[in-house]
Amino acid sequence: MPTKIEKDSLTGTETTGHEWDGIKELNNPLPKWWLYVFYVTIAWSAVYMLLYPSIPGITGYFGGILDTNQREKLDLRMAEADLYQADYRAALEQASAEEIEGNPDLLQFAIAGGRAAFSDNCTPCHALGGAGQAGGYPVLADDDWLWGGTLDAIQHTISYGVRHEPAQTRYSEMPAFGQLGILSREDVDAVTHYVLSLSGAEEGEATPEGEELYLSQCSACHGENGEGMSELGAPNLSDQVWLYGGDYASVNSQIWNPQHGVMPAFADRLDDNTIKMLAIYVHNLGGGQ
C-alpha cells in the first residue's frame, strides 16, 4: 500500500510518510544553488570526457578531441631529461668518487642526484638531511662514524649494508655481557659509570674496578680511551655521541643486553651511479672524513 503523505502541523511542509518514535520526516526540497552546482558538474564531466582521454575500450581508449595525453608528455620530458644528463652520467660512470669531488660540475650533478636518491631511500631511517632519529638511526651530518666516513667507506656501507645478507656486509656484534653472565650486575654497573666518565658525563665515575673491567672486556674494540674502532663498527665512547642514548639507564642496558641495528644493502636495488651519488651526497652533508 502507498505511504500516506501528510503535512506537518507546525511547519506546513509535506512529510515523506516516515515516522520514528513520533518524529516525522519532512520532505524539504534541495536548495536551488546545490541543484544548479550539481547539474554543472554533470555537464562538465561530459565535456571533459569528450575533450580528454577517458573511456576505455577493447583495444585501447578514447583519446579525446584535443588528443592530449599527460603520460606521453611525461615520457617525452623524461626522455629529454635523460638525454640532457647522458654526458654527466657517462662521466660519473668513468670517474671515481674522489675524482667527482674534484670536478665542480660533476660534484654539483652528483649531489643533486644523491639528494633525490637519499629522499627516496634513506630518509625513513636517517631523516631529511641525515639528521638521524632516536632508536639507533645515526646522524650522517656530523663527524662521528661507526664504519668510517671516507668516500670509499660510505660507498661500501651503502652498497652492502650493516648486518645484512651479502657476504661483504658490515658485521660486528657486541656481547650481551650481563644477559650471558659474562659480567655480574655489579660489574655492569661499574663499567657503565666508567664508560660515562670517558665522555665527561655527570653520572660517570672512573673507579679502579670499572677501569679494570673496561680494559679487560671493552678496550679491544672501543680502545683504551674509548676512541672507538671503525674497522669493527665500535663507536667512540668519549665524544658524547650516542646511538641508543647516553644516560645511565641506556648505557647500562646496552652493556647488559645490547641492541644491534640493521641497514639493508642497496647494491641489488640501486645502480652503481646512484650509489656513487648517494655516497658523495652523504659525504658532503658536513661530516665526511
Sequence and secondary structure as in RCSB ss.txt:
>XXXX:A:sequence
MPTKIEKDSLTGTETTGHEWDGIKELNNPLPKWWLYVFYVTIAWSAVYMLLYPSIPGITGYFGGILDTNQREKLD
LRMAEADLYQADYRAALEQASAEEIEGNPDLLQFAIAGGRAAFSDNCTPCHALGGAGQAGGYPVLADDDWLWGGT
LDAIQHTISYGVRHEPAQTRYSEMPAFGQLGILSREDVDAVTHYVLSLSGAEEGEATPEGEELYLSQCSACHGEN
GEGMSELGAPNLSDQVWLYGGDYASVNSQIWNPQHGVMPAFADRLDDNTIKMLAIYVHNLGGGQ
>XXXX:A:secstr
      B TTT  BEEEEEETTEEEE     HHHHHHHHHHHHHHHHHHHHSS  B SSSB  TTTT  HHHHHH
HHHHHHHHHHHHHHHHHHHS HHHHHT HHHHHHHHHHHHHHHHHHTHHHH GGG  BTTTB  SSSS  SS  S
HHHHHHHHHH BSSSSTTSB      TTTTTSS HHHHHHHHHHHHHHTT TT    HHHHHHHHHHTHHHH TT
S  BGGGTB  SSSS  SS  SHHHHHHHHHS     B   TTTS HHHHHHHHHHHHTTTT  
